[in-house]
Amino acid sequence: MPAPETVLTVRNLTVRFARSKIHAVDGVSFDLGTERLGIVGESGSGKSTLGRAIMRLLPSAAKVEADQLDFDGAPLLTRSEREMRSLRGNRMSLIMQDPRYSLNPVLTVGKQVAEAALLHQKIGKKEAYAKAAEMLARVRISDVERVMELYPHQISGGMGQRVMIAMMLLAKPRLVVADEPTSALDVSVRGDVLELLDELVRENNSGLMLISHDIRMVAAFCQRILVMYKGRVVETLTRLEDAQHPYTRGLIAAMPDPRKPVRRLQVLDRPAIDALEPRP
Amino acid sequence: MIEVSNLSVSFGSGERRKQVVKGVSFQVAKGETLGIVGESGCGKSTVLRSLAGLDRHWEGEIRLNGQPVERVRSREHLTLAQMVFQDPYGSIHPRHRIERVLAEPARAMKTGEGWDRVAPALEQVGLPAAFAERFPHELSGGQRQRVAIARALMLEPEVLLLDEPTSALDVSVQAEVLNLLADLREERGLTYVLVSHDLAVIAHMCDRVLVMKDGLFVDELDKSDLARGETHHAYSKQLFEASYL
C-alpha cells in the first residue's frame, strides 16, 4: 500500500547486540507514510528494539545496520549524535510505556512540557510556558494552571500519559513512535488516550508507529499491522481476519473474549511456528 | 467458603482519613470463582488484602470456611487463603533461589522444612524441577508467575486470592497462565477470588463478577450476562465498552 507521503523508509534493518550472533531485529523493511502503523509481537520479538533503532536510541553496544533508513528523505544512520538530538523531540518523538518512570520525577509537569518547547523552538521562557499550557489543555487536562505546578507522582497514570503526549507532540513531529503507550493504564482510560493520540497525529499529518503486544487494540486503531516474531516481520495485515500465519492466529486466539467463551484458551504452538520460521 | 459482611477499610486518621472500602458484603461458594473488576483506586485490591490477612485495620466480619477470622490471623487461618500478586518481578525475593522461595511458606508456618516439596510443586505448575536451582532473574515473566502460583499452593490452601495475576504478562503468556489456573482449580477444587481491571480476563475465568466503584459494588454479572454483554448499571456498561475498542 503506497502511502501518499513517505515519512520513513526502512530497508533490511538489522540490530545485533555486542558480539551476540542473534539478530534482535532481522532484516526488517517497510515504508511509513502519514498513517497509523501497528507493530505487534510478544516480549522479545524485537518490536521495541525496532522503534529505538529508528530513533537511534540504542546503546553503543548495539550494532544497527540497514541498506536504507531514511527519515523525511534523508538518511538517519550517518547523522551525528548532535544532529539526532535536535531531531528527537522535534521532528521525531517517542512516547514510552509508563509515565511513572519516563517523566522526570523532580520537575513539575509545567516545567517538563515547557522544556520541550524551549529546546527546539527559538522562544523565551514565558512563551514556552504559554505553549505548554496550551498543549496541556489540548490533551484535555482540566485545571491546567494547577496541574502544571504538580510533580509526576501527584498525578494519575492516565493523566501522566496525557502529559507525555503533550510533551512529545508539542513540536508537531513528523514521526511519532508510541511504545506500548497504554499498557500501564486501566482499560477504561486506554480508549481516551488512544483517541487523543490519533486526533493529534492526524492534525499534524504525522506518521505513527504504535508498538504493542495487544493485537486487537492495534487492529482497532491502525490501518496496517506488522507482526513480528523473533526479530522478523512474519506478516503484514490490514485486517485481523486476513491473518494466515499461525503465530498471528495464535496471538489472536490467545486473547479471552467474553462473547465467545471457551473452556481453555489456545496457546501458541511454538514448534509449529519455529518450523515455519527457521533461524540459522 | 468465604463470607464477608459489612467490610470497611479506611486509611489515614483524623482529617485525612479516607474510607476506601465502604461496607461491602459478599459470599463465595466452594469451588466458585468470583471476579472483582474496577478501575485503579476503587478498593478492589484492598478487599483482597483484607481477605488474605495482609491489611489488618478492616472492620466488619470475614468468615473463611465457616470460621470467623481475626484481624491478626492464626497460622491455621493464614493457610486457608493464599495470595498471588500482580507483578512477578516484585513479589519474589531477587536474591533467593527458587527452592528457597518455595520452601519459605512451609517454614514460616512451621509445618516442616519444605525442601522435599519443592520439586513436585514446580512440576505441578508445568516447570522442570531443575528450576529450583535458579534465581528469579533467570526466569521469564510467565515462568516467574508460575513460581508465584506454586508458592501460593505450597500450604495447600482452599482459596487462592489472585490480584491481577496476568496484567504484567504478554497475551500469549497470559493464556498459558490462565489455563494453568483453570486446570489447578479443577484438580484441587480450589476457590478463587480474581481481581482485575481487564473485563475480558475476568469474564473468561469467573462464574460471577462484581463491579466495584469508589469502594462499593455497583453491579453483579453472571456468565450469561457477560456473554451477552448485558449490564445493570451505567458504570459497568462503560467498563464493558472500554474493553472493546
Boltz contact constraints between the chains, C-beta under 6 A:
constraints:
  - contact:
      token1: [A, 42]
      token2: [B, 170]
      max_distance: 6.0
  - contact:
      token1: [A, 42]
      token2: [B, 172]
      max_distance: 6.0
  - contact:
      token1: [A, 43]
      token2: [B, 170]
      max_distance: 6.0
  - contact:
      token1: [A, 186]
      token2: [B, 39]
      max_distance: 6.0
  - contact:
      token1: [A, 186]
      token2: [B, 40]
      max_distance: 6.0
  - contact:
      token1: [A, 186]
      token2: [B, 197]
      max_distance: 6.0
  - contact:
      token1: [A, 187]
      token2: [B, 197]
      max_distance: 6.0
  - contact:
      token1: [A, 187]
      token2: [B, 198]
      max_distance: 6.0
  - contact:
      token1: [A, 187]
      token2: [B, 242]
      max_distance: 6.0
  - contact:
      token1: [A, 187]
      token2: [B, 243]
      max_distance: 6.0
  - contact:
      token1: [A, 188]
      token2: [B, 39]
      max_distance: 6.0
  - contact:
      token1: [A, 188]
      token2: [B, 242]
      max_distance: 6.0
  - contact:
      token1: [A, 191]
      token2: [B, 242]
      max_distance: 6.0
  - contact:
      token1: [A, 191]
      token2: [B, 245]
      max_distance: 6.0
  - contact:
      token1: [A, 213]
      token2: [B, 170]
      max_distance: 6.0
  - contact:
      token1: [A, 213]
      token2: [B, 171]
      max_distance: 6.0
  - contact:
      token1: [A, 217]
      token2: [B, 245]
      max_distance: 6.0
  - contact:
      token1: [A, 220]
      token2: [B, 245]
      max_distance: 6.0
  - contact:
      token1: [A, 254]
      token2: [B, 171]
      max_distance: 6.0
  - contact:
      token1: [A, 254]
      token2: [B, 172]
      max_distance: 6.0
  - contact:
      token1: [A, 254]
      token2: [B, 175]
      max_distance: 6.0
  - contact:
      token1: [A, 255]
      token2: [B, 171]
      max_distance: 6.0
  - contact:
      token1: [A, 256]
      token2: [B, 200]
      max_distance: 6.0
  - contact:
      token1: [A, 256]
      token2: [B, 201]
      max_distance: 6.0
  - contact:
      token1: [A, 256]
      token2: [B, 204]
      max_distance: 6.0
  - contact:
      token1: [A, 258]
      token2: [B, 203]
      max_distance: 6.0
  - contact:
      token1: [A, 258]
      token2: [B, 226]
      max_distance: 6.0
  - contact:
      token1: [A, 261]
      token2: [B, 227]
      max_distance: 6.0
  - contact:
      token1: [A, 264]
      token2: [B, 179]
      max_distance: 6.0
  - contact:
      token1: [A, 265]
      token2: [B, 175]
      max_distance: 6.0
  - contact:
      token1: [A, 265]
      token2: [B, 178]
      max_distance: 6.0
  - contact:
      token1: [A, 265]
      token2: [B, 179]
      max_distance: 6.0
  - contact:
      token1: [A, 267]
      token2: [B, 175]
      max_distance: 6.0
  - contact:
      token1: [A, 267]
      token2: [B, 176]
      max_distance: 6.0
  - contact:
      token1: [A, 268]
      token2: [B, 172]
      max_distance: 6.0
